[in-house]
Amino acid sequence: MSRSAHPAGPRHGDVLPEGHYQAPPADLNALDPKVWSETVARGADGVVTVGGLDVNRIAAEFGTPAYVMDEADFRSRARAWRDAFGTEADVYYAGKAFLSKAVVRWLHEEGLNLDVCSTGELAVALAAGMPPERIALHGNNKSVDELEHAVKTGVGHIVVDSYEEIERLAAVAGRQGVRQPVLMLIRVTVGVEAHTHEFIATAHEDQKFGLSLTGGAAAEAVRRVLAHPGSLELRGIHSHIGSQIFDTAGFEVAARRVVGLLASIRDEHGVELPEIDLGGGLGIAYTSEDDPREPAHIAAALAEIVRRECAAANLTAPRLSVEPGRAIVGPTAFTLYEVGTVKPLEGLRTYVSVDGGMSDNIRTALYDAEYTVALVSRTSEAGPMLVRVVGKHCESGDIVVRDAFLPADLAAGDLIAVPATGAYCRSMASNYNHALKPPVLAVRDGAARVIVRRETEEDLLRLDIG
């Protein structure tokens, strides 16, 4: 059975060598709709627009760098996931990909649930009005304070990740004098390793997440949860096999093993658990070579896998949950930069320095991620030049796009944009070199608004008490 995935960066397992790049595109002015959000287009004057607003106007009003989010595209993708899974399943948006109060409101309005993995993310969710019963809390090392807050708030699901957490949570519920009002899921490592970057593969045995099936830790965790009937309610099993996955074959193996655990729980404890969560990790197109599946295809495949495996085990099919994050928000945004310097290295490539870098997109340095880039402030008839788009930080690894082609007449002051930066870029942004984090702008119907403002020097100094 084929189990393939495009990882965060190079296509594994045949890792691309240093200096790898595809042939230059036939038209440097073209914008591949697979990579860009749905309202992005190049206008008659050659300037790229999003939501009917051109990038020159965006840069003039809000500055660069900036994350530019296509609100209509985000809502459309959220609806596509909701509609694909229907009322018999739950779709939880993975807030770690990108979270803000505006995004939470969009999710609420489009009928999606939300998973969070910190009290900070939970605070944003609650401040924006997401009903707590539609929130799931993840995390491999939740503190007592975090659990106290989640239980008191009425979070709908808590995904437990260790024996210690089971006891902590039971004690928290006991102190509050209630039988745990949140739904309980056990996160299990299922021994399936999606072909992905080592640091984003989460289902193989040698990693920090979850409770292993192979060694019996998951079965023991079930016993420990069921040993607290007055304070904990076991609702189902959670598994997550990795990120940036482009087919459902790995999910088939994971579902088979999770359903096997459900059957063993029935046989040992006499209970059939009503829920199964297969996590997220579905991939998006960062380049034209990537080939993501549509939500309807994924939903039909996962539902059939669970039905088939449960029928074979003589189990009632549980309610299915999934957790797309990147698959919703990733394609909805691009990062807009201004070119500062163009430095040709004869016989190698040209280095194009922009006014951002690894502080607003660490993924290339962290995962060797691949991206597309385009000149967006004008068109050009110049031939292609091989470029490396780099940032302004004091690191040789400060690379935004490792290898790409831009027009040979590119110059300081031009605007370029890197698409598919909606997921993880702002979430993982830093203040390295005391850089100020860029704003996030939501664009719709010809207007842009700030949903996360640009940091200021005052913000940095406010935390530095001297």
C-alpha positions, 0 to 999 in steps of 0.5 A, a space after each residue: 500500500 502506498 503511503 506518501 506525503 509531501 513534507 514540510 520541505 523536501 519531498 521525502 524520502 528522496 530528499 532534494 539536494 542543495 541547489 535543487 530547483 525546478 525549471 523556470 516557469 514559462 511565464 513569470 507573471 502567471 499566478 498558479 491558482 493551486 498555490 494562491 488564494 481564490 481572489 488573488 489575480 493580476 490586474 490589467 495594470 500588472 499589479 496583483 490584487 487580493 479581494 479586489 485590492 491591489 498590493 501597492 495600495 496595501 503596502 502604502 497604507 500598512 507597510 511591509 512586511 505584512 501577512 495578507 489574508 484572503 477572508 473570503 478564501 478562509 471562509 470558503 475553505 472552512 465551509 468546504 470542510 464543514 460541508 464535506 464531513 456533514 452533521 455526523 462528524 466534527 471538524 476542529 480547526 487546529 488553532 496552532 496554525 494561526 489564531 486570532 479573535 477574527 479567525 475565531 469569529 469566522 470559525 464560529 460563524 462557519 460552524 467549525 469547532 476549535 482545538 487549542 494547546 495552551 491557555 493563551 490560545 484558549 484565552 483568544 478563543 473565549 475572548 472571541 466568543 467561541 462556546 467552550 463546549 466546542 473547544 478541545 484542549 491539546 498538549 503533552 505537558 498541561 500544567 495543573 493551572 491549565 487543567 484547572 482553567 480548562 475544567 472551570 471554563 467547560 472545555 468540551 474535550 481534553 486530549 490526555 497525553 500521559 499517565 501523570 496528566 490523567 491523575 492531575 485531571 482527575 484531581 482537578 475535577 475532584 477538587 471542583 466537586 464535579 464529574 468531569 464535564 469535559 469529554 475525554 479522549 486518549 491520544 495514542 501513537 499508532 506506529 504509522 510514520 507518514 513520510 514527512 520531516 522528522 520534526 513534524 512526524 508525530 505517530 512513530 514511537 520515538 517522539 514526545 507525543 501520545 501513549 503507545 499502542 505497541 508497548 501497551 501504554 494506551 491500554 493502561 491509560 484507558 484503565 487509569 481513566 476508567 478507574 476515576 468514574 466519578 471525575 473522568 468520562 472516557 469518550 474516545 480515542 485520538 490519534 495523529 500521524 503527522 503533517 503535510 500529508 497528501 493521501 489517506 493511506 496512512 490514516 487507513 493504517 492508523 484507523 485500523 489500529 485505533 479501532 483495534 484498541 476500541 475493540 479491546 476496550 469493549 472486550 476488557 471493559 464492556 464499553 464501546 467508546 462513541 468517538 474517534 479523532 483521526 487528527 489533522 495533518 492534511 497538506 497544501 500546495 506550497 509549489 506547483 508540484 504539490 497535489 493536495 486532496 479536496 475536503 470532500 475526497 478526504 471526508 469520504 475516504 476517512 468515513 469509509 475507512 472507519 466504517 469498514 474497520 468498525 464493521 470488521 471488528 463488530 463495533 458501532 461506528 463512532 462519531 468521527 472528528 478531524 482537525 484541519 488547520 494548515 489545510 484551511 488557513 495555509 493557502 489563504 494568506 501570502 506575505 508581502 515584502 519589499 525588496 531591499 537589495 539584489 546581489 548577483 553571485 556570478 555562476 551561482 544565483 542572485 540573493 534578493 534581500 527583503 525587509 523580513 526573514 526568519 523572524 516572520 517565516 522560520 519554516 524554511 530554516 526549521 524544516 527546509 520548507 519550499 515556497 513559491 515567490 512572485 513579483 507582484 507590484 508590476 509585470 515584467 518581460 525580462 527573462 528569469 534569474 535564479 534567486 534565493 530570497 533572504 531576510 535581514 537577520 544576522 544568520 546565514 540560514 535566514 532564507 525565505 525561499 531557497 531557490 526560485 525564479 524572478 524576473 532579471 530586472 527585479 530591483 530595490 523597491 519592488 514588492 514580492 509576495 510568498 504565498 501559502 504562508 497562512 499557517 505557522 508563519 505568524 504563529 511561530 514568528 519571533 523578535 530575533 534581532 528585536 524585529 517587530 512582528 508584521 501585522 495580519 491584514 484581512 482583505 475582502 470586497 476591496 477593503 483591508 483591515 488589521 486583525 493583528 496589528 504590527 508590533 512597535 518599539 513601544 511593545 518591545 520596551 514595555 516588556 523590558 523593565 530594566 
